[in-house]
Amino acid sequence: MSEEGFWNNGDRSTKIVKELKSLKITVEPWEQAYKKYQELAELAPLVKEDDRELVAELTGNAADLTGIIDKLEFQVLLGGQLDKNSAILSINSGAGGTESCDWAGMLLRMYSRFAESRGYSVKTIDILPGEEAGIKNVTLVIDGPYAFGYLKAERGVHRLVRISPFDANKRRHTSFASVDVIPEVEEDADLVIPETDLRIDVYRSKGAGGQSVNTTDSAVRITHIPTGIIAQCQNERSQFQNKQTALKILKARIYEAEQAKKDEELRKQDSDKKKIEWGSQIRSYVLHPYNLVKDHRTDFETGDSQKVLDGGLDDFIEAFLKFSANK
């Protein structure tokens, strides 16, 4: 970074600054822990039972060091090849019309709140609103260190049980929405897609009406013909920008599909792994007749459903990562 002209190459400088930030997240906690350890080592021989002030200081430093070590141990769980990457998160409403669309909208808010709490940026790439409420589907890019490492725990079907706000008879309804999370891959990743393998369609952006809907065919849908994988983008300002973003997402999805194919044999041996399909939900959110959020993979649960829906996912993610590490 100290090289002359470093900042002249925007793409290169951005990539290196991002790498530096990722390395600091790993290195700085270790340095902080070692500093706390040195302070304890220097204080310990000076402690006398009747020196309450020094005992309190030593106890406080020991508690701080324990907290730092706990975080470092947790970070070891994020050791996957692509865990440090940003994430591309998609939410799709299930059967159930307005109910499921509203539930998908609630999940969108939950993940946006989670991302904001960690200082991640959230960019909407493609969204299809529900006819009456919520959304039918949405694709987000959540940019930040280890975004994929954390959010990969959310892949699967999410189930909501509540009294429907759309039912005049106030009956209890069950809604489903699926969440998919893949890592964002670097532009220079070793993946070449021939132009002949792509079908590119342009269409008019969909939206709520008025100024939010483009009057030109600027939205782009790209299909990878050999695999049938699709990526689309409608929220950029021009057709060119939409095409570039859609290509980036398509590349990430193809990369993830290839990785999944390589891991197929390993997954076959894992008899406990559930397929991501309706009826095999990974987590249930019950708002009536009681409050409970339970992860069916780890059995971790909490009665504070509002905290979870406000983005408080850390305990669930930690439980899943520990569960996965012990399998």
N, C-alpha and C positions, 0 to 999 in steps of 0.2 A: 504493500500500500504506500510505502514511502518512495517508490520509484517515480521518476519524473514522467509526467503525462499519464499517470495511473487513472485519473478521473476523466480522461478524454474518451475512453472506451466505456460507454455507459453499461452495456450488457456485461462486460467482463468485471467491471468494478462492483456492480450490483451483486453478481454471483459470489465474488470473493468476500464482500462485506457480509453477505448472508452466511457464508461458510465460517467466517470469524465469529459471528454471533452464536452459531451452533457450537463451535469449539469452546467458547467462553462459558456456555451453559454447562458443559461437562467439567471444565477445568476449575472455574472459580469456586464452586462448592467444595472441591477437594482442598483448595488452598485455604479456604475459610475454616474448614474442619481442622486442618493441620495447625493453623494459627491458634484456634481455641485449645487444641491439645497442648501446644507449647505453653500457653497461659496457665493451664491446669498443672502442668509439670513444674512450673516455676512457683506456683502458689502452694502446692501440696506440702512441701517441706516446712513452710512457714506457719501452717495452721496449728493453732492451739485451741483446746476445747472451750476455753473461756472467751475466746475472741469471736464473738457472735457475728460481728460485721464481716470478718474475713471468711467465716464458715458460710455465711449467706452468699457472699460473692462466689465462693468456690462451688456451692450447690447450684447457683444460677448458671455458671459457666458450664457445669457438667450437664445440666438440662439442655442448654443451647447446643452443646456438642452432640448429645443424643438425638436431638431433633434433626440436625444436619445429616447425621449418619443414616437416620431413617429415610430421609429424602434421597440420599445417595444409593441406598439399597433398592429403593423403588425405581430409581432411574436405570439401574442395571436391567430391569425388566423390559426397558425400551431399547433392546439391543439388536432388534431386527435390522436387516439390510436397508430397508426404506422407512424405518420408524421415524427418523428425524425429518422426513419430508413433509411438505404441506399436504393437505387432503382435499380430495374432490368428493363431496357428499351429496347423495341424491335421495330424495324422499318421494315415495309413490303411495297415494291413497289406495286403499283396498276397496272391496265391494261394500256397498252401503251408502252410496250417494253422498248427500250433504254431511252426514255424520262422519264418514271417513275423511272427507275433504277438510272438515273442521279439525279433526285429529291430526292430519298431516300439517295443517297450519300451526297447531300447538307444538308439534315437534320442531318445525322450522324455528319458532320462537325459542324453544328450549336450547337448540344447538347454537343459535345466534348468541344467546345469553352466555352459554358455556364458553364460546370462543372469545367473547368480549372480556370475560373474567380472567382469561389468560393472556390478554393483550394481542390476540390474533385478529387479523382483518378478515372480513367476510364479504365476498363478492358474489352476487346472484348472476349466474350465467344464463339460465333458462328457467322460466316459470309459467305454469298454466293454472290460472285461478279457477276455483270451483264456481259452479253456476250460481250458488246462493251464498256460500261462505267458504272460507279456507282455500286450499289449493288442491289441485289434482296431482301435480308433480312439480318438483323444483330441483335444480342442480346448483350447488354452491361450490366455490373455491374458498377453502379456509386456509389462510396463509399464515404460517408461523412455525417455529421450530418444534418438532415432535407432534405436530397436529395429527398426522396419520397414526403415529404410535399410540396416541390416546384414543382417537375416534374409531380405530379399527374394532374396538370393543362393542361398537354400536351396530355392527352389521347384523341384519336379521329382521324379523317381524316383531313389531311392537303393538301390544293389545291394550285398548282402553275400555274400561267399564265405568259407566256413569249414568246419571239421570239426564236424558237428552234435553238440551235447551231448545231443540227444534220440534219436540213432541208435545202437543197441547195436552196430552193425557199424562205427562210426566212419567213415562215408563223408562225402565232401565235399558240401555243399549250397549252393545259391544261393537267396537270399531277396530279396524286393523290398518296399519300402514307399514310399508317395508322401507328399510334404510340400507343403502349401499354406500360403502366407503372404499375408495381406492387411493393410492399414493399419487401425488403429482410427480411426474418424472421429468428429469432435466431435458432440455432441448437437444443436448448432445448424447442422449442415451443411445445405446447400441441397438437401435430399432429403425429399420428402413422400410417405409411403406411405398410401394410403387404407385404412381398416379393411376395406372390402369386398374388398380384394385379398389379405387374409390369412386363412388357415385355421389355427386354433389347436387343437392336440390336447394333452390332458393324460394322463399315464400314470404308473405307479409306477416309481420310480428303480431302475436295475439296479445290482447290486454283488456283492460276494463273499459276502454273507449276513450274518445277525446284525444288529447295530445299524447297520451301514453301509447297509442298505436301508430306505428309507422305507416306512411302513405306510399311507401315503395317496398319492393321485395328485397329487404335487407337481411332478413333472418336466413340462417344457413343450416341445412341438415346434411351431414356427411355419413354415408354408409360404407363400411368396409365389406366389400362384396364377398370375399372368401369366408368370413366368419359371421357376417350379418350384424356385427356390432355397430351401433349408431351413436353419434354425438351431434348435438345441435346447440346453437347459441342464437339469441335474439336480442340481447340486452346491450350490445355494443353500439357505437354510433354509426358504423358503416358496415356494408356487406363484407368488405375486406377484413375488418377487425373481427367480425363475427366468424368469418371463415378461419382465421388464425387461431381464435380461441377454441372453436370446435375441433380443429385439427389437434390442438394440444390435449384436449380431453379424450379424443379418439385414441391418440397415441398412448395415453395413460391406461385406458381401458383395454387396449390390445396387449400392452405390456403386462397388465395384471392377469389377463386371460392366459397368456403364455406361462406366467409364473404358476398359475393355478394348475395348468396341465402338467408342469414338471412335478408338482407336489401331489398329483392325483393318487399315486400309490400310497403315499404317507397318509393321506386322508382316508383311504379305504381301510387302513389298519386302525383308524380312530373310530371305534364303534359308537362312541358317545357323541360324536359331532352331528348336529342336526342340519338338515338342509334348510336353506332360506326359502321358505314357502309358507303360504297360508296354512294355519293349523300347527305350525311348529314355532310359535313365538318364543323369542329369547327373553322377553320381559313383559310383565303385566303391570298396568297402572290402574288401580282400583280407587275410584272416587266415591262409590256408593255400593253397599250400605256402610262401608268403613273406608278409611284411608290407608292404602298400602301400595308400595311399589316393590315388586319382587323380581329378581333376575333368576330365571329358571335354569341357567347353566351353573351358577355359583351358589344359589340359594341365599344370596345376600338380599336383605330387605330392609325397608324403613317405612315408618308410618308418616313421615313428613313428605307427603306427595307434592305439596306446593313448592318446597325447596327444590325438589328434583325438576319439576316443570319450569322452574326459574333458572335452570342451568346447573344445579348442584349435582353433577354427575361424578365427581372425583372418587367418592367411595365405591361406586359401582365399577368404575374403570379400574381402580386399584384391585378390587376383588377379582375382576376378570383376568387381569394381567398375572396376578399371583396364581390363579386357578390354571391358566394356560401354561405357566412356567413349571407347574408341578405335575402336568399330565405326562 
